[in-house]
Amino acid sequence: MFTQLHFVALASYGLTVAVVAVPFLKLREAPAPGSVPVALNAIGVLAHFAGLLLFVRAFGSLPLAGFAPSLSSLAFLLALLALGIQWLTGGNSIVLVAGPLIVGVMVLALASGFGPAPTAPMEEGAWFVIHAGASLLGLALMAVSFASAALYLVQHRVLKQRRFGVMFQFLPPLEQLDRLNYLALVIGFPVLSLGVVLAAGYLGQSASTGGARLAHLGWGLLSWVILGAIAALRFRGAINGRRAAVASVLGFCAVAIIYLVLVVLGSGGRFL
């Protein structure tokens, strides 16, 4: 049943992206009413949450260990953050970038297949739970910073070329996108840092330090360094505006590429 609810959530997320994006492809004068994407995304989040609860009931473990469950939890957190941004800002532009990310992660999770979560990580108790939760939330916030940065670059290009059409009217002001990028970075990096520190802590206490664990920790540390450098520069005011947006986009892409190279090829069925 939890798999069916995940498909419902995936369909809702896909419809949310379509409702927001299709008007631009058809060159309509205005995007769809703002309440429609919010309602569709909310349905997806509720179905997704119900699916995760049923997963816990079915296997007796939190969806934090195992490739598909942890990816599903990451997609849920990102969708929840996107819904919160939609609600608070009254706009749906975040869906243009975050939506495809959510859909892609959900497809990967469903294609990988759900099954009982690995028992070894859960035996590590609260250390692993807090590490995994903080890491997933930190990554979701980094994805928000990437989405806002990408939208900033699009809006900056629109303004530079003086194309004051539907895209210009739909996207938020540059100041709002820059502020969202800043908040996502300065909040997300400490959260991600907590996940990395706890990972290093329980790895050091564990008698088993296999290659998969070291690969995961290596990816976490590299991600921490890359994203931390960007967050520090933003916090100190050394970069802002377009330079900060470019750094956020490149940093997020670098983390994704590092994950694909160092983790997926030898992950041992784990995401974290």
C-alpha positions in Angstrom: 0.0 0.0 0.0 2.8 2.4 0.8 4.1 1.9 -2.8 0.8 2.9 -4.2 0.7 6.0 -2.1 4.2 6.9 -3.4 2.9 6.6 -6.9 0.0 8.9 -6.0 2.5 11.4 -4.6 4.7 11.1 -7.7 1.6 11.8 -9.9 0.7 14.9 -7.8 4.2 16.2 -7.9 4.3 15.7 -11.7 1.0 17.5 -12.1 2.2 20.3 -10.0 5.2 20.8 -12.3 3.0 20.5 -15.4 0.5 23.1 -14.2 3.2 25.6 -13.5 5.4 24.9 -16.6 3.0 24.1 -19.4 1.6 27.7 -19.7 5.1 28.9 -20.5 5.4 26.3 -23.3 2.1 27.4 -24.7 3.1 31.1 -24.4 0.0 32.0 -22.5 -0.3 35.5 -21.1 -0.4 34.4 -17.5 0.4 31.2 -15.5 -2.3 29.1 -13.9 -4.0 30.3 -10.7 -1.6 30.2 -7.7 -3.9 28.0 -5.6 -3.9 25.1 -8.1 -0.2 24.2 -7.8 -0.3 24.6 -4.0 -3.3 22.2 -3.7 -1.6 19.6 -6.0 1.6 19.8 -4.1 -0.2 19.6 -0.8 -2.0 16.4 -2.0 1.4 14.9 -3.0 2.9 15.8 0.4 0.0 14.2 2.3 0.1 11.1 0.2 3.8 10.9 0.5 3.7 11.3 4.3 1.0 8.6 4.5 3.2 6.3 2.4 6.2 6.8 4.7 4.0 6.1 7.8 2.8 2.8 6.2 6.5 1.9 5.5 7.3 2.4 9.2 4.3 0.2 10.1 5.2 -2.5 7.6 8.9 -2.8 8.4 9.1 -1.4 11.9 11.9 1.0 11.0 12.2 4.6 10.0 12.7 5.4 6.2 16.2 6.6 6.8 18.3 3.6 5.9 18.3 1.8 2.6 18.6 3.4 -0.8 14.9 3.8 -1.8 13.5 4.7 1.7 16.1 7.4 2.3 15.6 8.9 -1.2 11.9 8.9 -0.6 12.4 10.8 2.7 14.7 13.3 0.9 12.0 13.9 -1.7 9.4 14.3 1.0 11.5 16.9 2.8 12.1 18.9 -0.4 8.5 18.8 -1.3 7.5 20.0 2.1 10.0 22.9 1.9 8.7 23.8 -1.5 5.1 23.7 -0.3 6.1 26.0 2.6 7.8 28.4 0.2 4.7 28.4 -2.0 2.5 29.1 1.0 4.6 31.9 2.5 5.5 33.7 -0.7 2.2 33.2 -2.6 4.2 32.2 -5.7 4.9 28.9 -7.4 8.2 29.6 -9.2 10.2 27.3 -6.8 8.3 24.4 -8.4 10.0 25.0 -11.8 13.3 23.8 -10.4 12.5 21.9 -7.2 9.6 20.0 -8.8 11.7 18.1 -11.4 14.3 17.3 -8.6 11.5 15.8 -6.5 10.1 13.8 -9.4 13.5 12.6 -10.4 14.4 11.4 -6.8 11.0 9.8 -6.5 11.4 7.9 -9.8 14.8 6.7 -8.7 13.5 5.5 -5.4 10.5 3.7 -6.9 12.7 2.1 -9.6 15.1 0.9 -7.0 12.3 -0.9 -5.2 11.3 -0.7 -1.5 12.1 -3.4 0.9 13.0 -3.8 4.6 15.5 -1.2 5.6 19.0 -2.5 6.5 19.1 -3.4 10.2 22.7 -2.6 10.9 22.4 1.2 10.7 19.3 1.2 12.9 21.1 -0.8 15.5 23.3 2.3 16.0 20.3 3.9 17.6 19.7 7.6 18.0 23.1 8.5 16.6 22.1 7.2 13.2 18.6 8.6 13.3 19.7 12.1 14.1 22.6 11.8 11.6 20.3 10.7 8.8 17.5 13.1 9.6 19.9 16.1 9.8 21.7 15.0 6.6 18.5 14.7 4.6 17.1 18.0 5.8 20.4 19.7 5.1 20.5 18.3 1.6 16.9 19.4 1.0 17.8 22.9 2.1 20.8 22.9 -0.2 18.4 21.9 -3.0 16.3 24.9 -2.1 19.3 27.1 -2.3 20.1 25.6 -5.8 16.5 26.1 -7.0 16.4 29.8 -5.8 19.8 30.4 -7.4 18.8 28.9 -10.7 15.6 31.1 -10.7 17.8 34.1 -9.9 20.0 33.5 -12.9 16.9 33.1 -15.2 15.3 36.3 -13.8 18.7 38.1 -14.1 19.0 37.1 -17.7 15.4 38.2 -18.4 16.1 41.6 -16.9 19.4 42.0 -18.8 17.7 41.2 -22.1 14.7 43.4 -21.2 12.2 40.6 -22.0 9.3 41.7 -19.7 6.9 38.9 -20.7 5.2 36.1 -18.8 8.5 34.8 -17.3 9.4 38.2 -15.8 5.9 38.5 -14.3 5.9 35.0 -12.9 9.4 35.0 -11.3 9.8 36.8 -7.9 12.1 39.9 -7.6 15.8 39.2 -7.6 16.0 40.4 -3.9 13.5 37.8 -2.8 15.3 35.0 -4.6 18.7 36.1 -3.2 17.2 36.2 0.3 15.8 32.7 -0.1 19.2 31.4 -1.3 20.9 33.1 1.7 18.5 31.6 4.2 18.6 28.1 2.7 22.4 28.2 2.9 23.0 29.6 6.3 20.3 27.4 7.8 21.0 24.3 5.8 24.8 24.2 6.3 24.7 24.0 10.1 22.0 21.2 9.8 24.2 19.3 7.3 27.2 19.9 9.6 25.4 18.1 12.4 24.8 15.1 10.1 28.4 15.0 9.1 29.7 15.3 12.6 27.5 12.5 13.9 28.5 10.3 11.0 32.1 10.8 11.8 31.3 10.1 15.5 29.6 6.8 15.1 32.0 5.7 12.4 34.8 6.3 14.8 33.1 4.2 17.5 32.1 1.4 15.2 34.2 -1.7 14.9 33.2 -2.1 11.3 34.5 0.6 9.0 34.0 -0.8 5.5 34.7 0.8 2.2 31.0 1.8 1.7 30.9 3.6 5.0 34.2 5.4 4.3 32.8 6.4 0.8 29.7 7.8 2.4 31.7 9.8 5.0 34.1 11.0 2.2 31.1 12.3 0.2 29.7 13.9 3.3 33.0 15.7 4.1 33.5 16.8 0.5 29.9 18.1 0.4 30.4 19.8 3.7 33.6 21.6 2.5 32.0 22.8 -0.8 28.7 23.9 0.6 30.3 25.3 3.7 32.6 27.5 1.7 29.7 29.0 -0.2 27.6 29.4 3.0 30.6 31.1 4.7 31.1 33.5 1.8 27.4 34.3 1.8 27.3 34.8 5.6 30.2 37.2 5.5 28.8 39.1 2.6 31.8 38.3 0.3 29.4 37.2 -2.4 25.8 38.0 -3.2 23.5 38.4 -6.1 24.5 36.8 -9.3 27.9 35.6 -8.0 26.2 33.8 -5.1 23.7 32.2 -7.4 26.4 30.9 -9.7 28.4 29.5 -6.8 25.2 27.8 -5.4 24.4 26.2 -8.7 28.0 25.0 -9.3 28.3 23.8 -5.7 25.1 21.8 -5.8 26.0 20.2 -9.1 29.5 19.3 -7.8 28.0 17.6 -4.8 25.6 15.6 -7.1 28.4 14.6 -9.3 30.6 13.6 -6.4 27.7 11.5 -5.1 27.3 9.7 -8.4 31.0 9.0 -8.7 31.9 8.1 -5.1 28.7 6.7 -3.6 26.3 5.2 -6.1 29.0 3.0 -7.7 29.9 1.5 -4.4 27.1 2.4 -2.0 26.2 -1.1 -0.9 22.5 -0.2 -1.1 22.7 2.8 1.1 22.2 6.5 0.4 23.5 7.8 3.8 
